[in-house]
Amino acid sequence: MIDQASVPSLNPMFRLQWEPAQQAHVLLYPEGMVRLNGPAGEILARVDGQRPVERIIAELALKFPEAEGIDGDILEFLAEAAQQNWVQL
């Protein structure tokens, strides 16, 4: 279960990087690549095993002040990312 006190980290099987050819963040893994949309890339770029979810939410709220009520969206994405084994808690 992911809550705002959780401290997610990227699964070591994956590497997050900006891919200029894709103009997007991607998750690289031994069998391939996952192209991330803009919000997913912004969230995963902050998943470092040190920031709690509440700090990730606060940083994104400051960066995108026009996006109201993003807490639920971020929690939902991180839950999906954990289900896909992209992130660990």
Biopython code that builds the backbone (N, CA, C, O; Angstrom):
import numpy as np
from Bio.PDB.StructureBuilder import StructureBuilder

atoms = [
    (1, "MET", "N", (0.840, -1.188, 0.000)),
    (1, "MET", "CA", (0.000, 0.000, 0.000)),
    (1, "MET", "C", (0.877, 1.240, 0.000)),
    (1, "MET", "O", (1.817, 1.351, 0.787)),
    (2, "ILE", "N", (0.565, 2.152, -0.872)),
    (2, "ILE", "CA", (1.319, 3.393, -0.957)),
    (2, "ILE", "C", (0.528, 4.496, -0.278)),
    (2, "ILE", "O", (-0.646, 4.713, -0.580)),
    (3, "ASP", "N", (1.176, 5.182, 0.631)),
    (3, "ASP", "CA", (0.575, 6.359, 1.230)),
    (3, "ASP", "C", (1.612, 7.480, 1.187)),
    (3, "ASP", "O", (2.714, 7.290, 0.672)),
    (4, "GLN", "N", (1.267, 8.622, 1.714)),
    (4, "GLN", "CA", (2.157, 9.773, 1.588)),
    (4, "GLN", "C", (3.441, 9.638, 2.392)),
    (4, "GLN", "O", (4.401, 10.365, 2.138)),
    (5, "ALA", "N", (3.482, 8.726, 3.354)),
    (5, "ALA", "CA", (4.705, 8.507, 4.122)),
    (5, "ALA", "C", (5.630, 7.485, 3.458)),
    (5, "ALA", "O", (6.786, 7.349, 3.861)),
    (6, "SER", "N", (5.140, 6.770, 2.451)),
    (6, "SER", "CA", (5.958, 5.771, 1.752)),
    (6, "SER", "C", (7.156, 6.434, 1.084)),
    (6, "SER", "O", (7.087, 7.583, 0.646)),
    (7, "VAL", "N", (8.254, 5.688, 1.016)),
    (7, "VAL", "CA", (9.470, 6.170, 0.349)),
    (7, "VAL", "C", (9.783, 5.190, -0.779)),
    (7, "VAL", "O", (10.461, 4.186, -0.565)),
    (8, "PRO", "N", (9.285, 5.486, -1.981)),
    (8, "PRO", "CA", (9.513, 4.561, -3.094)),
    (8, "PRO", "C", (10.916, 4.691, -3.677)),
    (8, "PRO", "O", (11.542, 5.748, -3.603)),
    (9, "SER", "N", (11.389, 3.599, -4.253)),
    (9, "SER", "CA", (12.659, 3.606, -4.980)),
    (9, "SER", "C", (12.449, 2.860, -6.292)),
    (9, "SER", "O", (11.566, 2.008, -6.404)),
    (10, "LEU", "N", (13.256, 3.186, -7.261)),
    (10, "LEU", "CA", (13.176, 2.521, -8.552)),
    (10, "LEU", "C", (13.694, 1.095, -8.419)),
    (10, "LEU", "O", (14.730, 0.868, -7.794)),
    (11, "ASN", "N", (12.994, 0.149, -8.991)),
    (11, "ASN", "CA", (13.452, -1.237, -9.018)),
    (11, "ASN", "C", (14.805, -1.258, -9.726)),
    (11, "ASN", "O", (14.934, -0.688, -10.810)),
    (12, "PRO", "N", (15.823, -1.906, -9.135)),
    (12, "PRO", "CA", (17.152, -1.918, -9.754)),
    (12, "PRO", "C", (17.202, -2.570, -11.143)),
    (12, "PRO", "O", (18.191, -2.421, -11.861)),
    (13, "MET", "N", (16.138, -3.290, -11.522)),
    (13, "MET", "CA", (16.088, -3.892, -12.855)),
    (13, "MET", "C", (15.801, -2.852, -13.938)),
    (13, "MET", "O", (15.934, -3.132, -15.129)),
    (14, "PHE", "N", (15.403, -1.640, -13.510)),
    (14, "PHE", "CA", (15.030, -0.583, -14.447)),
    (14, "PHE", "C", (15.973, 0.603, -14.307)),
    (14, "PHE", "O", (16.531, 0.852, -13.238)),
    (15, "ARG", "N", (16.139, 1.327, -15.407)),
    (15, "ARG", "CA", (16.907, 2.569, -15.388)),
    (15, "ARG", "C", (16.059, 3.639, -16.055)),
    (15, "ARG", "O", (15.594, 3.459, -17.181)),
    (16, "LEU", "N", (15.859, 4.742, -15.365)),
    (16, "LEU", "CA", (15.106, 5.866, -15.900)),
    (16, "LEU", "C", (16.070, 6.818, -16.580)),
    (16, "LEU", "O", (17.111, 7.166, -16.021)),
    (17, "GLN", "N", (15.722, 7.238, -17.787)),
    (17, "GLN", "CA", (16.540, 8.247, -18.461)),
    (17, "GLN", "C", (15.695, 9.026, -19.448)),
    (17, "GLN", "O", (14.647, 8.563, -19.898)),
    (18, "TRP", "N", (16.172, 10.225, -19.777)),
    (18, "TRP", "CA", (15.546, 11.046, -20.804)),
    (18, "TRP", "C", (16.052, 10.539, -22.148)),
    (18, "TRP", "O", (17.258, 10.379, -22.332)),
    (19, "GLU", "N", (15.164, 10.290, -23.071)),
    (19, "GLU", "CA", (15.522, 9.793, -24.390)),
    (19, "GLU", "C", (15.221, 10.895, -25.405)),
    (19, "GLU", "O", (14.059, 11.115, -25.745)),
    (20, "PRO", "N", (16.250, 11.590, -25.893)),
    (20, "PRO", "CA", (16.024, 12.694, -26.835)),
    (20, "PRO", "C", (15.258, 12.267, -28.092)),
    (20, "PRO", "O", (14.412, 13.015, -28.583)),
    (21, "ALA", "N", (15.541, 11.097, -28.602)),
    (21, "ALA", "CA", (14.853, 10.640, -29.815)),
    (21, "ALA", "C", (13.354, 10.460, -29.568)),
    (21, "ALA", "O", (12.548, 10.662, -30.476)),
    (22, "GLN", "N", (12.982, 10.085, -28.353)),
    (22, "GLN", "CA", (11.579, 9.889, -27.992)),
    (22, "GLN", "C", (10.948, 11.179, -27.463)),
    (22, "GLN", "O", (9.725, 11.303, -27.400)),
    (23, "GLN", "N", (11.803, 12.141, -27.082)),
    (23, "GLN", "CA", (11.355, 13.354, -26.402)),
    (23, "GLN", "C", (10.505, 13.002, -25.179)),
    (23, "GLN", "O", (9.455, 13.594, -24.927)),
    (24, "ALA", "N", (11.007, 12.008, -24.428)),
    (24, "ALA", "CA", (10.281, 11.530, -23.257)),
    (24, "ALA", "C", (11.232, 10.778, -22.334)),
    (24, "ALA", "O", (12.300, 10.323, -22.744)),
    (25, "HIS", "N", (10.812, 10.661, -21.070)),
    (25, "HIS", "CA", (11.517, 9.766, -20.160)),
    (25, "HIS", "C", (11.151, 8.337, -20.553)),
    (25, "HIS", "O", (10.034, 8.061, -20.993)),
    (26, "VAL", "N", (12.108, 7.446, -20.385)),
    (26, "VAL", "CA", (11.875, 6.033, -20.648)),
    (26, "VAL", "C", (12.425, 5.215, -19.484)),
    (26, "VAL", "O", (13.354, 5.631, -18.791)),
    (27, "LEU", "N", (11.838, 4.062, -19.293)),
    (27, "LEU", "CA", (12.360, 3.073, -18.353)),
    (27, "LEU", "C", (13.005, 1.982, -19.183)),
    (27, "LEU", "O", (12.340, 1.321, -19.982)),
    (28, "LEU", "N", (14.285, 1.798, -18.995)),
    (28, "LEU", "CA", (14.998, 0.749, -19.713)),
    (28, "LEU", "C", (15.127, -0.473, -18.808)),
    (28, "LEU", "O", (15.373, -0.350, -17.608)),
    (29, "TYR", "N", (14.960, -1.634, -19.394)),
    (29, "TYR", "CA", (15.132, -2.893, -18.678)),
    (29, "TYR", "C", (15.706, -3.902, -19.660)),
    (29, "TYR", "O", (15.681, -3.663, -20.867)),
    (30, "PRO", "N", (16.228, -5.035, -19.167)),
    (30, "PRO", "CA", (16.933, -5.954, -20.063)),
    (30, "PRO", "C", (16.157, -6.374, -21.311)),
    (30, "PRO", "O", (16.758, -6.574, -22.367)),
    (31, "GLU", "N", (14.832, -6.512, -21.208)),
    (31, "GLU", "CA", (14.055, -6.977, -22.346)),
    (31, "GLU", "C", (13.514, -5.861, -23.221)),
    (31, "GLU", "O", (12.912, -6.138, -24.258)),
    (32, "GLY", "N", (13.711, -4.606, -22.835)),
    (32, "GLY", "CA", (13.155, -3.542, -23.650)),
    (32, "GLY", "C", (13.097, -2.191, -22.985)),
    (32, "GLY", "O", (13.967, -1.817, -22.198)),
    (33, "MET", "N", (12.031, -1.460, -23.327)),
    (33, "MET", "CA", (11.905, -0.082, -22.893)),
    (33, "MET", "C", (10.423, 0.264, -22.742)),
    (33, "MET", "O", (9.582, -0.213, -23.503)),
    (34, "VAL", "N", (10.121, 1.097, -21.751)),
    (34, "VAL", "CA", (8.783, 1.630, -21.560)),
    (34, "VAL", "C", (8.871, 3.137, -21.750)),
    (34, "VAL", "O", (9.608, 3.815, -21.033)),
    (35, "ARG", "N", (8.125, 3.660, -22.711)),
    (35, "ARG", "CA", (8.078, 5.112, -22.924)),
    (35, "ARG", "C", (7.035, 5.688, -21.985)),
    (35, "ARG", "O", (5.886, 5.245, -21.976)),
    (36, "LEU", "N", (7.434, 6.675, -21.194)),
    (36, "LEU", "CA", (6.548, 7.264, -20.205)),
    (36, "LEU", "C", (5.941, 8.559, -20.722)),
    (36, "LEU", "O", (6.585, 9.297, -21.468)),
    (37, "ASN", "N", (4.703, 8.837, -20.325)),
    (37, "ASN", "CA", (4.132, 10.134, -20.670)),
    (37, "ASN", "C", (4.740, 11.189, -19.745)),
    (37, "ASN", "O", (5.464, 10.848, -18.809)),
    (38, "GLY", "N", (4.457, 12.437, -19.996)),
    (38, "GLY", "CA", (5.057, 13.534, -19.240)),
    (38, "GLY", "C", (4.876, 13.439, -17.732)),
    (38, "GLY", "O", (5.860, 13.503, -16.995)),
    (39, "PRO", "N", (3.633, 13.285, -17.248)),
    (39, "PRO", "CA", (3.444, 13.189, -15.800)),
    (39, "PRO", "C", (4.164, 11.989, -15.172)),
    (39, "PRO", "O", (4.750, 12.116, -14.097)),
    (40, "ALA", "N", (4.126, 10.845, -15.824)),
    (40, "ALA", "CA", (4.798, 9.657, -15.291)),
    (40, "ALA", "C", (6.304, 9.900, -15.179)),
    (40, "ALA", "O", (6.926, 9.521, -14.186)),
    (41, "GLY", "N", (6.882, 10.530, -16.195)),
    (41, "GLY", "CA", (8.311, 10.843, -16.158)),
    (41, "GLY", "C", (8.650, 11.808, -15.039)),
    (41, "GLY", "O", (9.662, 11.639, -14.358)),
    (42, "GLU", "N", (7.807, 12.828, -14.838)),
    (42, "GLU", "CA", (8.024, 13.799, -13.753)),
    (42, "GLU", "C", (7.988, 13.119, -12.392)),
    (42, "GLU", "O", (8.797, 13.427, -11.517)),
    (43, "ILE", "N", (7.050, 12.195, -12.214)),
    (43, "ILE", "CA", (6.937, 11.498, -10.933)),
    (43, "ILE", "C", (8.148, 10.587, -10.722)),
    (43, "ILE", "O", (8.809, 10.658, -9.686)),
    (44, "LEU", "N", (8.435, 9.734, -11.706)),
    (44, "LEU", "CA", (9.527, 8.770, -11.527)),
    (44, "LEU", "C", (10.894, 9.439, -11.434)),
    (44, "LEU", "O", (11.815, 8.877, -10.843)),
    (45, "ALA", "N", (11.036, 10.629, -12.009)),
    (45, "ALA", "CA", (12.310, 11.350, -11.894)),
    (45, "ALA", "C", (12.585, 11.732, -10.434)),
    (45, "ALA", "O", (13.729, 12.009, -10.073)),
    (46, "ARG", "N", (11.558, 11.748, -9.609)),
    (46, "ARG", "CA", (11.708, 12.108, -8.201)),
    (46, "ARG", "C", (11.745, 10.884, -7.274)),
    (46, "ARG", "O", (11.952, 11.018, -6.068)),
    (47, "VAL", "N", (11.547, 9.722, -7.833)),
    (47, "VAL", "CA", (11.593, 8.489, -7.038)),
    (47, "VAL", "C", (13.058, 8.079, -6.904)),
    (47, "VAL", "O", (13.660, 7.545, -7.835)),
    (48, "ASP", "N", (13.617, 8.344, -5.715)),
    (48, "ASP", "CA", (15.053, 8.117, -5.524)),
    (48, "ASP", "C", (15.379, 7.302, -4.272)),
    (48, "ASP", "O", (16.547, 7.156, -3.913)),
    (49, "GLY", "N", (14.351, 6.774, -3.610)),
    (49, "GLY", "CA", (14.592, 6.000, -2.406)),
    (49, "GLY", "C", (14.856, 6.855, -1.183)),
    (49, "GLY", "O", (15.123, 6.324, -0.105)),
    (50, "GLN", "N", (14.788, 8.169, -1.329)),
    (50, "GLN", "CA", (15.010, 9.073, -0.201)),
    (50, "GLN", "C", (13.822, 9.996, 0.037)),
    (50, "GLN", "O", (13.542, 10.375, 1.174)),
    (51, "ARG", "N", (13.123, 10.357, -1.040)),
    (51, "ARG", "CA", (11.979, 11.260, -0.909)),
    (51, "ARG", "C", (10.718, 10.478, -0.576)),
    (51, "ARG", "O", (10.382, 9.514, -1.263)),
    (52, "PRO", "N", (10.010, 10.896, 0.487)),
    (52, "PRO", "CA", (8.699, 10.291, 0.712)),
    (52, "PRO", "C", (7.701, 10.814, -0.320)),
    (52, "PRO", "O", (7.921, 11.856, -0.938)),
    (53, "VAL", "N", (6.633, 10.098, -0.494)),
    (53, "VAL", "CA", (5.611, 10.484, -1.473)),
    (53, "VAL", "C", (5.113, 11.897, -1.202)),
    (53, "VAL", "O", (4.868, 12.654, -2.142)),
    (54, "GLU", "N", (4.959, 12.264, 0.069)),
    (54, "GLU", "CA", (4.464, 13.610, 0.380)),
    (54, "GLU", "C", (5.391, 14.693, -0.177)),
    (54, "GLU", "O", (4.920, 15.750, -0.595)),
    (55, "ARG", "N", (6.686, 14.445, -0.186)),
    (55, "ARG", "CA", (7.628, 15.424, -0.747)),
    (55, "ARG", "C", (7.537, 15.445, -2.271)),
    (55, "ARG", "O", (7.618, 16.512, -2.881)),
    (56, "ILE", "N", (7.370, 14.286, -2.886)),
    (56, "ILE", "CA", (7.194, 14.221, -4.338)),
    (56, "ILE", "C", (5.956, 15.018, -4.735)),
    (56, "ILE", "O", (5.985, 15.789, -5.694)),
    (57, "ILE", "N", (4.874, 14.829, -3.993)),
    (57, "ILE", "CA", (3.637, 15.568, -4.267)),
    (57, "ILE", "C", (3.872, 17.064, -4.112)),
    (57, "ILE", "O", (3.446, 17.849, -4.959)),
    (58, "ALA", "N", (4.547, 17.468, -3.033)),
    (58, "ALA", "CA", (4.795, 18.891, -2.781)),
    (58, "ALA", "C", (5.647, 19.508, -3.891)),
    (58, "ALA", "O", (5.365, 20.619, -4.339)),
    (59, "GLU", "N", (6.679, 18.800, -4.337)),
    (59, "GLU", "CA", (7.543, 19.316, -5.410)),
    (59, "GLU", "C", (6.759, 19.485, -6.706)),
    (59, "GLU", "O", (6.907, 20.492, -7.399)),
    (60, "LEU", "N", (5.934, 18.509, -7.028)),
    (60, "LEU", "CA", (5.160, 18.598, -8.265)),
    (60, "LEU", "C", (4.065, 19.659, -8.172)),
    (60, "LEU", "O", (3.737, 20.299, -9.171)),
    (61, "ALA", "N", (3.504, 19.846, -6.993)),
    (61, "ALA", "CA", (2.499, 20.900, -6.804)),
    (61, "ALA", "C", (3.129, 22.275, -6.997)),
    (61, "ALA", "O", (2.489, 23.179, -7.535)),
    (62, "LEU", "N", (4.381, 22.443, -6.561)),
    (62, "LEU", "CA", (5.081, 23.711, -6.776)),
    (62, "LEU", "C", (5.440, 23.915, -8.242)),
    (62, "LEU", "O", (5.336, 25.025, -8.766)),
    (63, "LYS", "N", (5.859, 22.848, -8.895)),
    (63, "LYS", "CA", (6.258, 22.950, -10.299)),
    (63, "LYS", "C", (5.052, 23.181, -11.218)),
    (63, "LYS", "O", (5.151, 23.887, -12.222)),
    (64, "PHE", "N", (3.918, 22.579, -10.861)),
    (64, "PHE", "CA", (2.706, 22.674, -11.678)),
    (64, "PHE", "C", (1.549, 23.206, -10.832)),
    (64, "PHE", "O", (0.624, 22.459, -10.515)),
    (65, "PRO", "N", (1.592, 24.491, -10.463)),
    (65, "PRO", "CA", (0.548, 25.032, -9.572)),
    (65, "PRO", "C", (-0.850, 24.995, -10.175)),
    (65, "PRO", "O", (-1.839, 25.041, -9.443)),
    (66, "GLU", "N", (-0.943, 24.914, -11.478)),
    (66, "GLU", "CA", (-2.260, 24.864, -12.131)),
    (66, "GLU", "C", (-2.930, 23.497, -11.984)),
    (66, "GLU", "O", (-4.131, 23.368, -12.219)),
    (67, "ALA", "N", (-2.176, 22.499, -11.604)),
    (67, "ALA", "CA", (-2.708, 21.138, -11.456)),
    (67, "ALA", "C", (-3.211, 20.958, -10.025)),
    (67, "ALA", "O", (-2.449, 20.596, -9.128)),
    (68, "GLU", "N", (-4.477, 21.208, -9.830)),
    (68, "GLU", "CA", (-5.055, 21.100, -8.491)),
    (68, "GLU", "C", (-5.403, 19.644, -8.164)),
    (68, "GLU", "O", (-5.797, 18.868, -9.035)),
    (69, "GLY", "N", (-5.246, 19.306, -6.906)),
    (69, "GLY", "CA", (-5.648, 17.979, -6.450)),
    (69, "GLY", "C", (-4.886, 16.839, -7.084)),
    (69, "GLY", "O", (-5.472, 15.812, -7.427)),
    (70, "ILE", "N", (-3.566, 17.010, -7.245)),
    (70, "ILE", "CA", (-2.786, 15.959, -7.911)),
    (70, "ILE", "C", (-2.390, 14.821, -6.975)),
    (70, "ILE", "O", (-1.855, 13.804, -7.417)),
    (71, "ASP", "N", (-2.655, 14.994, -5.687)),
    (71, "ASP", "CA", (-2.265, 13.965, -4.716)),
    (71, "ASP", "C", (-2.770, 12.583, -5.120)),
    (71, "ASP", "O", (-2.004, 11.621, -5.175)),
    (72, "GLY", "N", (-4.050, 12.499, -5.399)),
    (72, "GLY", "CA", (-4.663, 11.216, -5.748)),
    (72, "GLY", "C", (-4.090, 10.621, -7.019)),
    (72, "GLY", "O", (-3.886, 9.411, -7.114)),
    (73, "ASP", "N", (-3.827, 11.493, -8.011)),
    (73, "ASP", "CA", (-3.258, 11.008, -9.270)),
    (73, "ASP", "C", (-1.863, 10.434, -9.061)),
    (73, "ASP", "O", (-1.520, 9.396, -9.626)),
    (74, "ILE", "N", (-1.062, 11.112, -8.247)),
    (74, "ILE", "CA", (0.301, 10.637, -7.984)),
    (74, "ILE", "C", (0.268, 9.323, -7.218)),
    (74, "ILE", "O", (1.005, 8.393, -7.548)),
    (75, "LEU", "N", (-0.581, 9.240, -6.197)),
    (75, "LEU", "CA", (-0.702, 7.990, -5.438)),
    (75, "LEU", "C", (-1.170, 6.844, -6.336)),
    (75, "LEU", "O", (-0.672, 5.722, -6.242)),
    (76, "GLU", "N", (-2.132, 7.145, -7.206)),
    (76, "GLU", "CA", (-2.642, 6.123, -8.126)),
    (76, "GLU", "C", (-1.550, 5.656, -9.091)),
    (76, "GLU", "O", (-1.403, 4.458, -9.333)),
    (77, "PHE", "N", (-0.783, 6.606, -9.640)),
    (77, "PHE", "CA", (0.295, 6.221, -10.553)),
    (77, "PHE", "C", (1.344, 5.382, -9.830)),
    (77, "PHE", "O", (1.790, 4.364, -10.360)),
    (78, "LEU", "N", (1.744, 5.795, -8.629)),
    (78, "LEU", "CA", (2.768, 5.043, -7.904)),
    (78, "LEU", "C", (2.279, 3.643, -7.535)),
    (78, "LEU", "O", (3.065, 2.696, -7.526)),
    (79, "ALA", "N", (0.999, 3.506, -7.233)),
    (79, "ALA", "CA", (0.448, 2.174, -6.968)),
    (79, "ALA", "C", (0.538, 1.308, -8.219)),
    (79, "ALA", "O", (0.891, 0.132, -8.140)),
    (80, "GLU", "N", (0.219, 1.886, -9.367)),
    (80, "GLU", "CA", (0.319, 1.152, -10.636)),
    (80, "GLU", "C", (1.784, 0.816, -10.945)),
    (80, "GLU", "O", (2.090, -0.286, -11.399)),
    (81, "ALA", "N", (2.681, 1.773, -10.697)),
    (81, "ALA", "CA", (4.106, 1.539, -10.944)),
    (81, "ALA", "C", (4.629, 0.422, -10.042)),
    (81, "ALA", "O", (5.463, -0.378, -10.467)),
    (82, "ALA", "N", (4.146, 0.362, -8.806)),
    (82, "ALA", "CA", (4.540, -0.725, -7.899)),
    (82, "ALA", "C", (3.995, -2.056, -8.399)),
    (82, "ALA", "O", (4.680, -3.077, -8.331)),
    (83, "GLN", "N", (2.766, -2.045, -8.899)),
    (83, "GLN", "CA", (2.167, -3.269, -9.440)),
    (83, "GLN", "C", (2.953, -3.763, -10.660)),
    (83, "GLN", "O", (3.081, -4.969, -10.869)),
    (84, "GLN", "N", (3.474, -2.838, -11.459)),
    (84, "GLN", "CA", (4.274, -3.190, -12.632)),
    (84, "GLN", "C", (5.717, -3.536, -12.261)),
    (84, "GLN", "O", (6.517, -3.904, -13.121)),
    (85, "ASN", "N", (6.040, -3.414, -10.968)),
    (85, "ASN", "CA", (7.393, -3.656, -10.444)),
    (85, "ASN", "C", (8.408, -2.613, -10.892)),
    (85, "ASN", "O", (9.611, -2.873, -10.875)),
    (86, "TRP", "N", (7.939, -1.445, -11.289)),
    (86, "TRP", "CA", (8.863, -0.369, -11.635)),
    (86, "TRP", "C", (9.444, 0.264, -10.390)),
    (86, "TRP", "O", (10.601, 0.684, -10.382)),
    (87, "VAL", "N", (8.640, 0.334, -9.331)),
    (87, "VAL", "CA", (9.101, 0.914, -8.078)),
    (87, "VAL", "C", (8.898, -0.081, -6.945)),
    (87, "VAL", "O", (8.065, -0.985, -7.013)),
    (88, "GLN", "N", (9.703, 0.126, -5.890)),
    (88, "GLN", "CA", (9.620, -0.698, -4.694)),
    (88, "GLN", "C", (9.401, 0.234, -3.512)),
    (88, "GLN", "O", (9.769, 1.408, -3.543)),
    (89, "LEU", "N", (8.795, -0.317, -2.475)),
    (89, "LEU", "CA", (8.582, 0.462, -1.250)),
    (89, "LEU", "C", (9.505, -0.016, -0.153)),
    (89, "LEU", "O", (9.474, 0.518, 0.956)),
]
sb = StructureBuilder()
sb.init_structure("model")
sb.init_model(0)
sb.init_chain("A")
sb.init_seg("    ")
for serial, (resi, resn, name, xyz) in enumerate(atoms, 1):
    if name == "N":
        sb.init_residue(resn, " ", resi, " ")
    sb.init_atom(name, np.array(xyz, "f"), 0.0, 1.0, " ", f" {name:<3s}", serial, name[0])
structure = sb.get_structure()
